[in-house]
Amino acid sequence: MCDTFVIRRNDKMLFGKNSDREPGEAQLVVRIPPVSGDLQKKLEATYITIDQTQSRHGVLLSKPSWIWGAEMGANERGVVIGNEAVFTRVMEKTDGLIGMDLVRLGLERGDDAEHALHVITGLLQAHGQGGICGFRDKRFRYDNSFIIADPENAWVLETAGRHWAAKKVADFAAISNCLTIGTDYDMTSAGIEDFAKNKGYFKGKGPLDFQATFEAPLMPFFARSRKRIKTTECTIRVIPETGMKAALAGAIEVLRTHQSPAGVPASGTNADICMHAAGLVRRSQTCGAMVSLLKKDRSIHLLTGTSAPCLSVFKPVEVIGNGPFYVLHPDGQTVEDSLWRRFEPVHRHALFSAEIRDRLRQSGKRTESKLLSGLEAGSDNSGGQSRLYTAEEEIRGWTEKQIETFSRRSFQYPFSPYGWFWKRMNRMDGFDPV
């Protein structure tokens, strides 16, 4: 389960996404440089091989460690993309490109938001979408929806098998694990009405309603997907319209939203934007989060690189350059020494202690506020790069302090199904081998 939003404000675009995956599924932040004149003819995506392109944009990706593609990311041209699992009546059972592959391909090949949209839809129709998307759950498959944005334009793209509908964003948009486009699309795949008629989904009277025609409603109901969309829409409406720091801070708070004001993980629900796993009822946790502010002259990207945005801090990174940003991890290397893996014991200790949660949230916000102040000052004055690195060092220091404090501490589990679930997860993931 995931949630993604975009807000269009005058000369800038604000984007945010939480990536909800299975507990124990490390999500790494990697940076891949641009490529020109590549002689490699083929590309091995997660499940299938497709034609490679000679030139590709440099990209920043937040990706599950075992998958070629990414949950979310940005490219050097200022394009950002995030995807959502959606459940339709026409999901293919054969392997194709999974949604995360399409995110990465759209970023590597897309010059702007609309071009990236056409890259994704062209590949979707050529190769289909399909394949196991679960880390441990090898039955988990889904179709995908996307928000694709650049500093000037944004699109919502929703798919059903090889068919799709796209809607241009006027002011803001929020998507979750359900279809949202009805008859208000701006573009659709060729032959979609004939396809739906042949399947018996559409009688041909009036315009085709994409959501009503293709959605399988059971999973969105139990996942509380529409409730999460309403929550996101309500919270993004109150983000201040002026000030870089205020805008970024507001977007971050959206991704930290819980239905319970106290944000107690054990009492969370599937309606939470910041998701905490709790067994069969809530199988997902937020394994990574991203916020981007896109402007023609500059883009700012902040990622957690860790689970639970409410218990972590957002960290800066640039798409292009040699800056040794703390959140980055070399692509293709083991997860053992990754930031995600090293911070995960901090997250899991906090699940059982209100005192730890309060301490992390209060000290983390203070440190994060210094980062945002540095970013805002750097946007208006000289020395912005040095301010960025200075603020990043504070983020690094805060994170390493938490890791040092909790990495060797023994777990104290509550005597409850919630405690039993996490005891099993910790032992399975190697965090509590005793």
C-alpha positions as CSV (number, residue, x, y, z in Angstrom):
1,M,0.0,0.0,0.0
2,C,1.2,3.5,-0.8
3,D,0.2,7.1,-1.2
4,T,1.4,9.8,-3.6
5,F,0.5,13.4,-4.1
6,V,1.4,16.5,-6.2
7,I,0.6,20.2,-5.7
8,R,0.9,22.8,-8.4
9,R,1.8,26.2,-7.0
10,N,2.6,29.1,-9.4
11,D,6.1,28.5,-10.6
12,K,6.8,25.3,-8.7
13,M,5.6,21.7,-8.1
14,L,5.5,19.9,-4.8
15,F,5.6,16.1,-4.8
16,G,5.5,13.5,-2.1
17,K,5.2,9.8,-1.7
18,N,5.3,7.1,0.9
19,S,6.3,3.6,-0.2
20,D,4.6,0.9,1.8
21,R,6.1,-2.5,1.5
22,E,6.5,-5.7,3.5
23,P,8.5,-5.4,6.8
24,G,12.1,-6.5,6.3
25,E,12.1,-5.3,2.7
26,A,15.1,-2.9,2.5
27,Q,14.5,0.1,0.3
28,L,17.7,1.7,-0.9
29,V,18.3,5.2,-2.3
30,V,20.7,4.9,-5.3
31,R,22.0,7.3,-7.9
32,I,22.7,6.2,-11.5
33,P,24.7,8.6,-13.7
34,P,23.6,9.6,-17.2
35,V,24.6,7.4,-20.2
36,S,25.4,8.4,-23.7
37,G,26.2,6.1,-26.6
38,D,25.6,2.9,-24.8
39,L,26.3,-0.1,-27.1
40,Q,24.3,-2.5,-25.0
41,K,21.4,-3.7,-27.1
42,K,19.2,-5.3,-24.4
43,L,18.1,-4.5,-20.9
44,E,17.2,-7.0,-18.2
45,A,14.4,-5.6,-16.1
46,T,13.0,-7.4,-13.1
47,Y,11.4,-10.2,-15.1
48,I,11.8,-9.6,-18.8
49,T,14.4,-8.4,-21.3
50,I,13.6,-5.4,-23.5
51,D,15.5,-3.2,-25.9
52,Q,17.9,-0.7,-24.3
53,T,18.3,2.9,-25.4
54,Q,21.7,4.4,-26.2
55,S,21.2,7.5,-24.1
56,R,19.6,7.8,-20.6
57,H,19.1,10.5,-18.1
58,G,20.9,10.4,-14.7
59,V,18.4,9.3,-12.1
60,L,17.9,9.2,-8.3
61,L,15.8,6.1,-7.2
62,S,14.3,4.8,-4.0
63,K,14.1,1.1,-4.8
64,P,13.4,-2.2,-3.1
65,S,16.8,-3.9,-3.0
66,W,15.7,-7.0,-5.0
67,I,14.0,-5.2,-7.9
68,W,15.5,-3.5,-11.0
69,G,13.0,-0.7,-10.9
70,A,12.0,1.8,-8.2
71,E,9.0,2.9,-6.2
72,M,9.8,6.6,-6.7
73,G,12.5,8.8,-8.0
74,A,13.7,11.8,-10.0
75,N,15.8,12.5,-13.1
76,E,18.3,15.3,-14.0
77,R,15.6,17.0,-16.1
78,G,13.4,17.7,-13.0
79,V,11.0,14.8,-13.7
80,V,9.6,12.9,-10.7
81,I,7.5,9.7,-10.7
82,G,5.8,7.6,-8.0
83,N,3.7,4.6,-8.5
84,E,0.8,2.9,-6.7
85,A,-0.5,-0.7,-6.8
86,V,-4.0,-0.8,-8.2
87,F,-6.2,-3.9,-8.6
88,T,-8.2,-4.4,-11.8
89,R,-10.3,-6.9,-13.5
90,V,-7.8,-7.4,-16.3
91,M,-4.5,-8.0,-14.4
92,E,-2.3,-10.3,-16.5
93,K,-0.8,-13.4,-15.0
94,T,2.2,-13.6,-17.3
95,D,5.4,-11.7,-16.6
96,G,6.0,-8.3,-18.1
97,L,7.3,-5.0,-16.8
98,I,6.2,-4.3,-13.3
99,G,5.2,-0.9,-12.2
100,M,8.5,-0.2,-10.5
101,D,10.3,-1.0,-13.8
102,L,8.1,1.5,-15.6
103,V,9.0,4.2,-13.0
104,R,12.7,3.8,-13.6
105,L,12.3,3.6,-17.4
106,G,10.1,6.7,-17.4
107,L,12.8,8.6,-15.5
108,E,15.7,7.3,-17.6
109,R,14.0,8.1,-20.9
110,G,11.6,10.9,-20.2
111,D,12.6,14.5,-21.0
112,D,9.6,16.0,-19.2
113,A,6.5,14.8,-17.5
114,E,4.4,14.3,-20.7
115,H,7.2,12.6,-22.5
116,A,7.8,10.3,-19.6
117,L,4.1,9.4,-19.6
118,H,4.3,8.4,-23.3
119,V,7.5,6.4,-22.6
120,I,5.6,4.4,-19.9
121,T,2.4,3.9,-21.9
122,G,4.4,2.8,-25.0
123,L,6.4,0.2,-23.0
124,L,3.2,-0.9,-21.2
125,Q,1.4,-1.6,-24.5
126,A,4.5,-3.2,-26.1
127,H,5.4,-5.5,-23.2
128,G,2.4,-5.6,-20.8
129,Q,2.7,-5.4,-17.0
130,G,2.9,-8.4,-14.7
131,G,5.1,-10.3,-12.3
132,I,5.4,-11.1,-8.6
133,C,5.7,-7.8,-6.7
134,G,5.9,-9.2,-3.1
135,F,9.1,-9.6,-1.2
136,R,8.0,-12.7,0.7
137,D,4.4,-12.9,-0.6
138,K,5.0,-14.6,-3.9
139,R,1.3,-14.4,-4.9
140,F,1.2,-10.6,-4.8
141,R,0.6,-9.1,-8.2
142,Y,-1.0,-5.8,-9.2
143,D,-1.4,-3.2,-12.0
144,N,-0.2,0.3,-11.4
145,S,-1.1,4.0,-11.3
146,F,1.4,6.9,-11.4
147,I,1.9,10.5,-10.7
148,I,4.4,12.0,-13.2
149,A,5.5,15.6,-12.7
150,D,8.0,18.2,-13.7
151,P,8.3,21.9,-12.7
152,E,5.5,22.9,-15.0
153,N,3.1,20.0,-15.5
154,A,1.8,16.9,-13.8
155,W,-0.2,13.9,-14.8
156,V,-2.1,11.1,-13.2
157,L,-1.7,7.9,-15.2
158,E,-3.8,4.8,-14.3
159,T,-3.6,1.4,-16.0
160,A,-5.6,-1.8,-16.4
161,G,-3.5,-4.5,-18.0
162,R,-2.2,-2.9,-21.2
163,H,-4.8,-0.2,-21.3
164,W,-4.7,3.2,-19.6
165,A,-6.2,6.6,-18.9
166,A,-4.3,9.8,-18.1
167,K,-5.5,13.1,-16.6
168,K,-3.6,16.4,-16.5
169,V,-3.4,17.9,-13.0
170,A,-4.9,21.3,-12.6
171,D,-4.1,22.2,-9.0
172,F,-3.4,19.0,-7.0
173,A,-3.8,15.3,-7.1
174,A,-3.6,12.4,-4.7
175,I,-3.6,8.7,-5.6
176,S,-3.6,5.5,-3.5
177,N,-4.3,1.9,-4.1
178,C,-7.5,2.4,-6.2
179,L,-8.5,3.9,-9.5
180,T,-9.5,7.6,-9.4
181,I,-10.1,8.5,-13.1
182,G,-13.7,8.2,-14.2
183,T,-14.8,9.9,-17.4
184,D,-12.6,13.0,-16.8
185,Y,-9.5,11.7,-18.6
186,D,-7.5,13.7,-21.2
187,M,-6.0,10.7,-23.0
188,T,-6.6,7.0,-23.2
189,S,-5.1,4.0,-24.8
190,A,-6.2,3.2,-28.4
191,G,-9.1,0.7,-28.7
192,I,-10.0,0.9,-25.0
193,E,-13.7,1.0,-25.6
194,D,-13.7,-2.0,-28.0
195,F,-11.6,-3.9,-25.5
196,A,-14.0,-3.2,-22.7
197,K,-17.0,-4.1,-24.8
198,N,-15.5,-7.4,-25.8
199,K,-14.9,-8.2,-22.2
200,G,-18.4,-7.3,-21.3
201,Y,-17.4,-4.5,-19.0
202,F,-18.8,-1.6,-21.1
203,K,-22.1,-1.4,-23.0
204,G,-21.1,1.5,-25.1
205,K,-23.6,4.0,-23.8
206,G,-22.0,7.3,-23.0
207,P,-18.4,7.9,-22.3
208,L,-16.3,5.0,-20.8
209,D,-15.8,5.4,-17.0
210,F,-12.3,4.0,-16.4
211,Q,-12.6,3.4,-12.7
212,A,-16.1,1.9,-12.9
213,T,-15.2,-0.3,-15.9
214,F,-11.9,-1.8,-14.7
215,E,-11.5,-1.6,-10.9
216,A,-11.7,-4.8,-8.8
217,P,-13.1,-3.1,-5.7
218,L,-12.4,-5.6,-2.9
219,M,-8.8,-4.8,-2.2
220,P,-9.3,-1.0,-2.3
221,F,-12.1,-1.4,0.3
222,F,-10.0,-3.4,2.8
223,A,-6.9,-1.2,2.2
224,R,-8.9,1.9,3.0
225,S,-7.5,3.5,-0.2
226,R,-10.2,6.1,-0.7
227,K,-10.0,7.1,3.0
228,R,-6.3,7.7,2.5
229,I,-6.9,9.8,-0.6
230,K,-9.4,12.0,1.3
231,T,-6.9,12.3,4.2
232,T,-4.1,13.4,1.8
233,E,-6.3,15.9,0.0
234,C,-7.4,17.5,3.3
235,T,-3.8,17.8,4.6
236,I,-2.2,19.1,1.4
237,R,-4.8,21.9,1.3
238,V,-3.3,23.5,4.4
239,I,0.3,23.5,3.2
240,P,1.4,27.1,3.1
241,E,1.6,28.6,-0.4
242,T,4.7,30.7,0.2
243,G,8.1,29.9,1.6
244,M,10.3,26.9,0.6
245,K,10.8,25.7,4.2
246,A,7.1,25.9,4.9
247,A,6.2,24.0,1.7
248,L,8.7,21.2,2.3
249,A,7.8,21.0,6.0
250,G,4.1,20.8,5.1
251,A,4.7,18.0,2.5
252,I,6.7,16.1,5.0
253,E,3.9,16.3,7.6
254,V,1.5,14.9,5.1
255,L,3.6,11.8,4.8
256,R,3.7,11.5,8.6
257,T,-0.1,11.6,9.0
258,H,-1.8,9.0,11.3
259,Q,-5.5,8.7,12.0
260,S,-4.6,8.6,15.7
261,P,-3.3,11.9,16.9
262,A,-0.8,10.1,19.2
263,G,0.6,8.1,16.2
264,V,0.7,4.9,18.2
265,P,1.9,2.1,15.8
266,A,0.1,-0.7,17.6
267,S,-3.3,1.1,17.2
268,G,-2.8,2.2,13.6
269,T,-5.1,1.4,10.7
270,N,-5.0,0.9,7.0
271,A,-6.2,4.5,6.7
272,D,-2.9,5.9,8.0
273,I,-0.7,7.6,5.5
274,C,2.4,6.8,7.6
275,M,1.8,3.0,7.8
276,H,2.9,0.7,10.6
277,A,2.7,-3.1,10.0
278,A,0.7,-5.2,12.5
279,G,0.3,-8.7,11.0
280,L,-2.5,-10.0,8.7
281,V,-4.7,-6.9,9.2
282,R,-1.9,-4.4,8.3
283,R,0.7,-6.2,6.2
284,S,2.6,-3.1,5.1
285,Q,4.9,-0.6,6.7
286,T,6.2,2.6,5.1
287,C,9.7,1.5,4.1
288,G,10.7,4.8,2.4
289,A,9.5,8.3,1.8
290,M,10.3,11.1,-0.6
291,V,9.5,14.8,-1.0
292,S,10.5,17.0,-3.9
293,L,10.2,20.7,-4.7
294,L,10.5,21.2,-8.4
295,K,11.4,24.6,-10.0
296,K,12.8,25.5,-13.4
297,D,16.1,26.6,-12.0
298,R,16.4,24.1,-9.1
299,S,14.9,20.9,-7.7
300,I,15.2,19.8,-4.1
301,H,14.9,16.1,-3.2
302,L,14.5,14.8,0.3
303,L,14.3,11.1,1.1
304,T,14.3,9.1,4.4
305,G,16.2,6.1,3.2
306,T,14.6,4.4,6.2
307,S,11.3,3.1,7.5
308,A,8.6,5.2,9.2
309,P,8.9,8.9,8.2
310,C,7.3,9.7,11.6
311,L,10.3,8.2,13.4
312,S,13.0,9.3,11.0
313,V,14.3,12.4,9.3
314,F,14.3,13.4,5.6
315,K,17.8,13.6,4.1
316,P,18.9,15.8,1.1
317,V,20.4,14.4,-2.1
318,E,21.1,15.7,-5.6
319,V,20.5,13.7,-8.8
320,I,23.7,14.7,-10.5
321,G,27.1,15.4,-8.9
322,N,29.7,13.8,-6.7
323,G,28.4,14.9,-3.3
324,P,28.8,12.1,-0.8
325,F,25.2,12.3,0.4
326,Y,24.5,10.3,3.5
327,V,21.3,8.7,2.2
328,L,22.9,7.2,-0.9
329,H,23.8,3.5,-1.3
330,P,25.8,1.9,-4.2
331,D,23.4,0.2,-6.6
332,G,23.7,-3.6,-6.6
333,Q,25.6,-3.9,-3.3
334,T,24.5,-5.9,-0.3
335,V,21.9,-4.3,2.0
336,E,23.8,-5.3,5.1
337,D,25.7,-2.0,5.5
338,S,22.9,0.2,4.0
339,L,21.4,3.0,6.0
340,W,18.0,1.3,5.8
341,R,19.3,-1.8,7.4
342,R,21.4,0.0,10.0
343,F,18.5,2.3,11.1
344,E,15.8,-0.4,11.2
345,P,16.5,-1.5,14.8
346,V,15.9,2.2,15.9
347,H,12.5,2.0,14.1
348,R,11.6,-1.3,15.7
349,H,12.5,-0.3,19.2
350,A,10.4,2.8,18.9
351,L,7.3,0.7,18.0
352,F,7.0,-0.5,21.6
353,S,7.9,2.7,23.5
354,A,6.0,6.0,23.6
355,E,9.1,7.5,25.3
356,I,11.4,6.5,22.5
357,R,8.9,7.7,19.8
358,D,8.5,11.1,21.5
359,R,12.2,11.6,21.8
360,L,12.9,10.6,18.2
361,R,10.1,12.8,16.9
362,Q,11.1,15.9,18.9
363,S,14.8,15.7,18.3
364,G,14.4,14.7,14.7
365,K,12.1,17.6,13.9
366,R,14.6,20.1,15.4
367,T,17.4,18.6,13.3
368,E,15.2,18.5,10.2
369,S,14.2,22.2,10.7
370,K,17.8,23.2,10.6
371,L,18.1,21.4,7.2
372,L,15.1,23.1,5.8
373,S,16.3,26.5,7.0
374,G,19.6,25.9,5.3
375,L,17.9,24.9,2.1
376,E,15.8,28.0,2.1
377,A,18.8,30.3,2.8
378,G,20.8,28.6,0.1
379,S,18.0,29.3,-2.4
380,D,18.3,33.0,-2.0
381,N,22.0,33.6,-1.2
382,S,25.4,32.5,-2.2
383,G,27.0,29.6,-0.4
384,G,23.9,27.4,-0.9
385,Q,26.0,24.3,-1.5
386,S,28.0,24.7,1.7
387,R,24.8,25.3,3.6
388,L,23.4,22.1,2.2
389,Y,26.4,20.1,3.2
390,T,26.5,21.6,6.7
391,A,22.8,20.8,7.2
392,E,23.3,17.3,5.9
393,E,26.1,16.7,8.4
394,E,23.6,17.5,11.2
395,I,21.2,15.0,9.7
396,R,24.0,12.4,9.5
397,G,25.0,13.1,13.2
398,W,21.4,12.7,14.5
399,T,20.9,9.5,12.6
400,E,24.2,7.9,13.6
401,K,23.5,8.8,17.2
402,Q,20.2,6.9,17.1
403,I,21.8,3.9,15.4
404,E,24.6,3.8,18.1
405,T,22.0,4.0,20.9
406,F,19.7,1.3,19.7
407,S,21.7,-1.1,17.6
408,R,22.8,-3.3,20.5
409,R,19.8,-2.8,22.8
410,S,17.7,-5.9,23.5
411,F,14.0,-5.8,22.5
412,Q,11.2,-5.7,25.1
413,Y,8.0,-7.0,23.4
414,P,4.5,-6.4,24.7
415,F,2.6,-9.5,25.6
416,S,0.1,-9.1,22.8
417,P,-0.5,-10.3,19.2
418,Y,1.3,-7.1,18.1
419,G,4.3,-8.0,20.2
420,W,4.3,-11.6,19.0
421,F,4.1,-10.4,15.3
422,W,7.1,-8.2,15.7
423,K,9.1,-10.7,17.6
424,R,8.6,-13.1,14.7
425,M,9.6,-10.4,12.2
426,N,12.7,-9.4,14.1
427,R,13.9,-12.9,14.3
428,M,13.1,-13.5,10.6
429,D,15.0,-10.4,9.6
430,G,18.0,-11.0,11.9
431,F,17.4,-8.1,14.3
432,D,16.7,-10.4,17.3
433,P,18.5,-13.7,16.8
434,V,18.0,-14.9,20.4
